[in-house]
Amino acid sequence: MTIDDRSEPPPEPAPGPEADEHPRGPDGRSTDHPFGSGPPPWLAASLNHCTVCGAPLALKLVAGEERERLVCANGHIAYVNPRLVVSTFPVTDEGHVLLIRRGFEPGRGLWAQPGGFLEVDETPSEGAIRETREETGLHVALGEIVGLYARLEAAVIVLAYEARIVGGEATTGPEATEIVAFPPESLPWPEIAFRTTYWALVDWLARRRPELRPSGPPPGR
């Protein structure tokens, strides 16, 4: 397999101040989206009618519920739950971590781990392996779970696995316009697409290269 391996002289690692001030951990919030705020506005705007009876939905308090719910006049509640994104950090034999340059929004042109939405008929591990193969052409064997990361403003929970490359050939495409194996000392911190990716990499480094720290703050999204 052929992978662009960025073995450039590493920059001097600098501590990321926000990582020190706001540690997130493997089940932390990637952003400060407040608890109890309900569905994000972009999602709520698409939830207009009850899927049971077709009546309009309205956000209101319902007896027996601890928060406001989207409910229709006939009493049917439209529960809104986050979607699960399954992803991997493929690691080469040299200990370099593979990232993709995203071809689509959100985060187009920036770096993230391969991953995508879990299908209804597959397990998280099956989904993570499939998404990695679809986006990179590589076959991986999953290792430890790095963590779960809440991107609440996008209504997703991101599950990140460490993985070992066992076959295939790195192949770019519409979803991944570039595939690079970065040495831990040279991770592209200023160009990371998502806070979930940022905090997952922080947690991965804490396990594998604890002497290294991110060289900048988390991204805005």
Contacts in CASP RR format, 6 or more apart in sequence:
PFRMAT RR
TARGET T0000
AUTHOR 0000-0000-0000
METHOD contacts of the structure
MODEL  1
MTIDDRSEPPPEPAPGPEADEHPRGPDGRSTDHPFGSGPPPWLAASLNHC
TVCGAPLALKLVAGEERERLVCANGHIAYVNPRLVVSTFPVTDEGHVLLI
RRGFEPGRGLWAQPGGFLEVDETPSEGAIRETREETGLHVALGEIVGLYA
RLEAAVIVLAYEARIVGGEATTGPEATEIVAFPPESLPWPEIAFRTTYWA
LVDWLARRRPELRPSGPPPGR
1 138 0 8 1.000
1 165 0 8 1.000
1 167 0 8 1.000
1 168 0 8 1.000
1 169 0 8 1.000
1 170 0 8 1.000
2 169 0 8 1.000
2 170 0 8 1.000
3 92 0 8 1.000
3 98 0 8 1.000
3 170 0 8 1.000
3 179 0 8 1.000
3 180 0 8 1.000
3 181 0 8 1.000
4 170 0 8 1.000
4 178 0 8 1.000
4 179 0 8 1.000
4 180 0 8 1.000
4 181 0 8 1.000
5 92 0 8 1.000
5 94 0 8 1.000
5 96 0 8 1.000
5 180 0 8 1.000
5 181 0 8 1.000
6 96 0 8 1.000
6 180 0 8 1.000
6 181 0 8 1.000
6 182 0 8 1.000
6 183 0 8 1.000
6 186 0 8 1.000
7 96 0 8 1.000
7 183 0 8 1.000
7 186 0 8 1.000
8 183 0 8 1.000
8 186 0 8 1.000
10 183 0 8 1.000
10 185 0 8 1.000
10 186 0 8 1.000
11 185 0 8 1.000
11 186 0 8 1.000
11 215 0 8 1.000
13 185 0 8 1.000
13 212 0 8 1.000
13 213 0 8 1.000
13 215 0 8 1.000
14 213 0 8 1.000
14 215 0 8 1.000
14 216 0 8 1.000
15 213 0 8 1.000
15 214 0 8 1.000
16 213 0 8 1.000
16 214 0 8 1.000
16 215 0 8 1.000
16 216 0 8 1.000
16 217 0 8 1.000
17 216 0 8 1.000
17 217 0 8 1.000
18 216 0 8 1.000
18 217 0 8 1.000
18 218 0 8 1.000
19 202 0 8 1.000
19 213 0 8 1.000
19 214 0 8 1.000
19 217 0 8 1.000
19 218 0 8 1.000
24 30 0 8 1.000
24 149 0 8 1.000
24 199 0 8 1.000
24 202 0 8 1.000
25 147 0 8 1.000
25 199 0 8 1.000
25 202 0 8 1.000
25 203 0 8 1.000
26 145 0 8 1.000
26 146 0 8 1.000
26 147 0 8 1.000
26 148 0 8 1.000
26 149 0 8 1.000
26 203 0 8 1.000
27 147 0 8 1.000
27 148 0 8 1.000
27 149 0 8 1.000
27 150 0 8 1.000
28 148 0 8 1.000
28 149 0 8 1.000
28 150 0 8 1.000
28 199 0 8 1.000
29 150 0 8 1.000
29 152 0 8 1.000
30 149 0 8 1.000
30 150 0 8 1.000
30 151 0 8 1.000
30 152 0 8 1.000
30 194 0 8 1.000
30 195 0 8 1.000
30 196 0 8 1.000
30 198 0 8 1.000
30 199 0 8 1.000
30 218 0 8 1.000
31 151 0 8 1.000
31 152 0 8 1.000
31 153 0 8 1.000
31 195 0 8 1.000
31 220 0 8 1.000
33 40 0 8 1.000
33 152 0 8 1.000
33 153 0 8 1.000
36 67 0 8 1.000
38 44 0 8 1.000
38 67 0 8 1.000
38 68 0 8 1.000
38 80 0 8 1.000
39 47 0 8 1.000
39 70 0 8 1.000
39 80 0 8 1.000
39 155 0 8 1.000
40 152 0 8 1.000
40 153 0 8 1.000
40 154 0 8 1.000
40 155 0 8 1.000
43 80 0 8 1.000
43 155 0 8 1.000
44 59 0 8 1.000
44 70 0 8 1.000
44 80 0 8 1.000
47 57 0 8 1.000
47 70 0 8 1.000
47 78 0 8 1.000
47 80 0 8 1.000
48 56 0 8 1.000
48 57 0 8 1.000
49 55 0 8 1.000
49 56 0 8 1.000
49 57 0 8 1.000
49 72 0 8 1.000
50 56 0 8 1.000
50 57 0 8 1.000
50 72 0 8 1.000
50 74 0 8 1.000
50 76 0 8 1.000
50 78 0 8 1.000
51 78 0 8 1.000
52 72 0 8 1.000
52 74 0 8 1.000
52 76 0 8 1.000
53 72 0 8 1.000
53 74 0 8 1.000
53 76 0 8 1.000
54 72 0 8 1.000
55 72 0 8 1.000
55 73 0 8 1.000
55 74 0 8 1.000
55 76 0 8 1.000
56 72 0 8 1.000
56 73 0 8 1.000
57 70 0 8 1.000
57 71 0 8 1.000
57 72 0 8 1.000
57 78 0 8 1.000
58 70 0 8 1.000
58 71 0 8 1.000
58 72 0 8 1.000
59 68 0 8 1.000
59 69 0 8 1.000
59 70 0 8 1.000
59 71 0 8 1.000
60 68 0 8 1.000
60 69 0 8 1.000
60 71 0 8 1.000
61 67 0 8 1.000
61 68 0 8 1.000
61 69 0 8 1.000
62 68 0 8 1.000
62 69 0 8 1.000
62 71 0 8 1.000
62 75 0 8 1.000
62 77 0 8 1.000
65 77 0 8 1.000
69 77 0 8 1.000
69 78 0 8 1.000
69 79 0 8 1.000
70 77 0 8 1.000
70 78 0 8 1.000
70 80 0 8 1.000
71 77 0 8 1.000
71 78 0 8 1.000
72 78 0 8 1.000
80 155 0 8 1.000
82 150 0 8 1.000
82 152 0 8 1.000
82 155 0 8 1.000
82 156 0 8 1.000
82 157 0 8 1.000
83 117 0 8 1.000
83 118 0 8 1.000
83 155 0 8 1.000
83 156 0 8 1.000
83 157 0 8 1.000
84 117 0 8 1.000
84 118 0 8 1.000
84 124 0 8 1.000
84 156 0 8 1.000
84 157 0 8 1.000
84 159 0 8 1.000
85 115 0 8 1.000
85 116 0 8 1.000
85 117 0 8 1.000
85 118 0 8 1.000
85 156 0 8 1.000
85 157 0 8 1.000
85 158 0 8 1.000
85 159 0 8 1.000
86 115 0 8 1.000
86 116 0 8 1.000
86 117 0 8 1.000
86 118 0 8 1.000
86 124 0 8 1.000
86 125 0 8 1.000
86 127 0 8 1.000
86 128 0 8 1.000
86 131 0 8 1.000
86 159 0 8 1.000
86 161 0 8 1.000
87 112 0 8 1.000
87 113 0 8 1.000
87 114 0 8 1.000
87 115 0 8 1.000
87 116 0 8 1.000
87 128 0 8 1.000
87 131 0 8 1.000
87 132 0 8 1.000
87 158 0 8 1.000
87 159 0 8 1.000
87 160 0 8 1.000
87 161 0 8 1.000
88 113 0 8 1.000
88 114 0 8 1.000
88 115 0 8 1.000
88 128 0 8 1.000
88 129 0 8 1.000
88 131 0 8 1.000
88 132 0 8 1.000
88 140 0 8 1.000
88 142 0 8 1.000
88 160 0 8 1.000
88 161 0 8 1.000
88 162 0 8 1.000
88 163 0 8 1.000
89 97 0 8 1.000
89 98 0 8 1.000
89 113 0 8 1.000
89 146 0 8 1.000
89 160 0 8 1.000
89 161 0 8 1.000
89 162 0 8 1.000
89 163 0 8 1.000
89 200 0 8 1.000
89 201 0 8 1.000
89 204 0 8 1.000
90 97 0 8 1.000
90 98 0 8 1.000
90 114 0 8 1.000
90 132 0 8 1.000
90 136 0 8 1.000
90 138 0 8 1.000
90 140 0 8 1.000
90 163 0 8 1.000
90 164 0 8 1.000
90 165 0 8 1.000
91 97 0 8 1.000
91 98 0 8 1.000
91 162 0 8 1.000
91 163 0 8 1.000
91 164 0 8 1.000
91 165 0 8 1.000
92 98 0 8 1.000
92 165 0 8 1.000
92 181 0 8 1.000
94 181 0 8 1.000
94 183 0 8 1.000
95 183 0 8 1.000
95 184 0 8 1.000
95 208 0 8 1.000
96 181 0 8 1.000
96 182 0 8 1.000
96 183 0 8 1.000
96 184 0 8 1.000
97 181 0 8 1.000
97 182 0 8 1.000
97 184 0 8 1.000
97 187 0 8 1.000
97 201 0 8 1.000
97 204 0 8 1.000
98 113 0 8 1.000
98 114 0 8 1.000
98 136 0 8 1.000
98 138 0 8 1.000
98 165 0 8 1.000
98 170 0 8 1.000
98 179 0 8 1.000
98 180 0 8 1.000
98 181 0 8 1.000
98 182 0 8 1.000
99 111 0 8 1.000
99 112 0 8 1.000
99 113 0 8 1.000
99 179 0 8 1.000
99 180 0 8 1.000
99 182 0 8 1.000
99 187 0 8 1.000
99 188 0 8 1.000
100 111 0 8 1.000
100 112 0 8 1.000
100 113 0 8 1.000
100 114 0 8 1.000
100 135 0 8 1.000
100 136 0 8 1.000
100 175 0 8 1.000
100 176 0 8 1.000
100 177 0 8 1.000
100 178 0 8 1.000
100 179 0 8 1.000
100 180 0 8 1.000
101 109 0 8 1.000
101 110 0 8 1.000
101 111 0 8 1.000
101 176 0 8 1.000
101 177 0 8 1.000
101 178 0 8 1.000
101 179 0 8 1.000
101 180 0 8 1.000
102 108 0 8 1.000
102 109 0 8 1.000
102 110 0 8 1.000
102 111 0 8 1.000
102 112 0 8 1.000
102 175 0 8 1.000
102 176 0 8 1.000
102 177 0 8 1.000
102 193 0 8 1.000
103 109 0 8 1.000
103 173 0 8 1.000
103 174 0 8 1.000
103 175 0 8 1.000
103 176 0 8 1.000
103 177 0 8 1.000
104 174 0 8 1.000
104 175 0 8 1.000
106 154 0 8 1.000
106 193 0 8 1.000
106 194 0 8 1.000
106 221 0 8 1.000
107 193 0 8 1.000
107 194 0 8 1.000
107 221 0 8 1.000
109 177 0 8 1.000
109 191 0 8 1.000
109 193 0 8 1.000
110 191 0 8 1.000
110 192 0 8 1.000
110 193 0 8 1.000
110 219 0 8 1.000
111 180 0 8 1.000
111 188 0 8 1.000
111 191 0 8 1.000
111 192 0 8 1.000
111 193 0 8 1.000
111 197 0 8 1.000
112 192 0 8 1.000
112 193 0 8 1.000
112 194 0 8 1.000
112 197 0 8 1.000
113 160 0 8 1.000
113 197 0 8 1.000
113 200 0 8 1.000
114 131 0 8 1.000
114 132 0 8 1.000
114 135 0 8 1.000
114 136 0 8 1.000
114 176 0 8 1.000
115 128 0 8 1.000
115 131 0 8 1.000
115 132 0 8 1.000
115 135 0 8 1.000
116 127 0 8 1.000
116 131 0 8 1.000
118 124 0 8 1.000
118 127 0 8 1.000
119 127 0 8 1.000
119 130 0 8 1.000
122 130 0 8 1.000
124 159 0 8 1.000
125 142 0 8 1.000
125 161 0 8 1.000
128 140 0 8 1.000
128 142 0 8 1.000
128 159 0 8 1.000
128 161 0 8 1.000
128 163 0 8 1.000
129 139 0 8 1.000
129 140 0 8 1.000
129 142 0 8 1.000
132 138 0 8 1.000
132 139 0 8 1.000
132 140 0 8 1.000
132 163 0 8 1.000
133 139 0 8 1.000
133 140 0 8 1.000
134 175 0 8 1.000
135 175 0 8 1.000
135 176 0 8 1.000
136 170 0 8 1.000
136 171 0 8 1.000
136 176 0 8 1.000
136 179 0 8 1.000
137 168 0 8 1.000
137 169 0 8 1.000
137 170 0 8 1.000
137 171 0 8 1.000
138 165 0 8 1.000
138 167 0 8 1.000
138 168 0 8 1.000
138 169 0 8 1.000
138 170 0 8 1.000
139 165 0 8 1.000
139 166 0 8 1.000
139 167 0 8 1.000
139 168 0 8 1.000
140 163 0 8 1.000
140 164 0 8 1.000
140 165 0 8 1.000
140 166 0 8 1.000
141 163 0 8 1.000
141 164 0 8 1.000
141 166 0 8 1.000
142 161 0 8 1.000
142 162 0 8 1.000
142 163 0 8 1.000
143 161 0 8 1.000
143 162 0 8 1.000
143 163 0 8 1.000
143 164 0 8 1.000
144 161 0 8 1.000
144 162 0 8 1.000
144 207 0 8 1.000
145 159 0 8 1.000
145 160 0 8 1.000
145 161 0 8 1.000
145 162 0 8 1.000
146 160 0 8 1.000
146 161 0 8 1.000
146 162 0 8 1.000
146 200 0 8 1.000
146 203 0 8 1.000
146 204 0 8 1.000
146 207 0 8 1.000
147 159 0 8 1.000
147 160 0 8 1.000
147 200 0 8 1.000
147 203 0 8 1.000
148 157 0 8 1.000
148 158 0 8 1.000
148 159 0 8 1.000
148 160 0 8 1.000
149 157 0 8 1.000
149 158 0 8 1.000
149 160 0 8 1.000
149 195 0 8 1.000
149 196 0 8 1.000
149 199 0 8 1.000
149 200 0 8 1.000
150 157 0 8 1.000
150 158 0 8 1.000
150 196 0 8 1.000
151 157 0 8 1.000
151 158 0 8 1.000
151 194 0 8 1.000
151 195 0 8 1.000
151 196 0 8 1.000
158 194 0 8 1.000
158 196 0 8 1.000
158 200 0 8 1.000
160 196 0 8 1.000
160 200 0 8 1.000
160 204 0 8 1.000
162 204 0 8 1.000
170 179 0 8 1.000
171 179 0 8 1.000
172 178 0 8 1.000
172 179 0 8 1.000
182 188 0 8 1.000
184 205 0 8 1.000
184 208 0 8 1.000
184 209 0 8 1.000
184 212 0 8 1.000
185 209 0 8 1.000
185 212 0 8 1.000
187 201 0 8 1.000
187 214 0 8 1.000
187 215 0 8 1.000
189 198 0 8 1.000
189 214 0 8 1.000
189 215 0 8 1.000
189 216 0 8 1.000
190 215 0 8 1.000
190 216 0 8 1.000
192 198 0 8 1.000
192 201 0 8 1.000
192 218 0 8 1.000
192 219 0 8 1.000
193 219 0 8 1.000
193 221 0 8 1.000
194 219 0 8 1.000
194 221 0 8 1.000
195 218 0 8 1.000
195 219 0 8 1.000
195 220 0 8 1.000
195 221 0 8 1.000
198 214 0 8 1.000
198 218 0 8 1.000
198 219 0 8 1.000
199 218 0 8 1.000
201 214 0 8 1.000
202 214 0 8 1.000
205 212 0 8 1.000
205 213 0 8 1.000
205 214 0 8 1.000
END
